[in-house]
Amino acid sequence: MQNTKINLEKAIELAGNYFGQEYHCAEAVAKATLEALGQESEASVACATPFGGGFGKTHQEVCGALSGALIAIGQMHGRKAPGQDWTETADLGAAVREAFLARYATTHCQTLRLRFGEEAQMDECRKIVRLVTQDVLESLILYSRQGLALV
């Protein structure tokens, strides 16, 4: 969808509202990001489902919010045919991961949860969901200004 005006604040608020109510971390980021871009999110939310809670609620792998961001990037810019270049898509994914690492020094779900503590975990994870949604949308906007079509 060309000329999509992104309401970043609304997308961040939506992501935070989705998390913990109807959707988990990965689903909330994918859904809010894609909706902000005027895209259908149902298939990506379904793809994000097993990534919640550090991969299948194990908390032993990557934060689900980061996974949800990568799923949204893939829907927007993933390869549609074998052999297509994926450099820009990989660069977008790397940029979101680097922003996450700069902020939290890890992408590991359990490490983050232990750092937050049981009582603060949901609130802190909601903050992550909001910040990752912001990061992925800002990265997409930046790349679109550099010539990569937003959608």
Secondary structure by P-SEA (a helix, b strand, c coil): ccccccaaaaaaaaaaaaccccccaaaaaaaaaaaaaccccaaaaaaacccccccccccccccaaaaaaaaaaaaacccccccccaaaaaaaaaaaaaaaaaacccccaaaaaaaacccaaaaaaaaaaaaaaaaaaaaaaaaaaaccccc
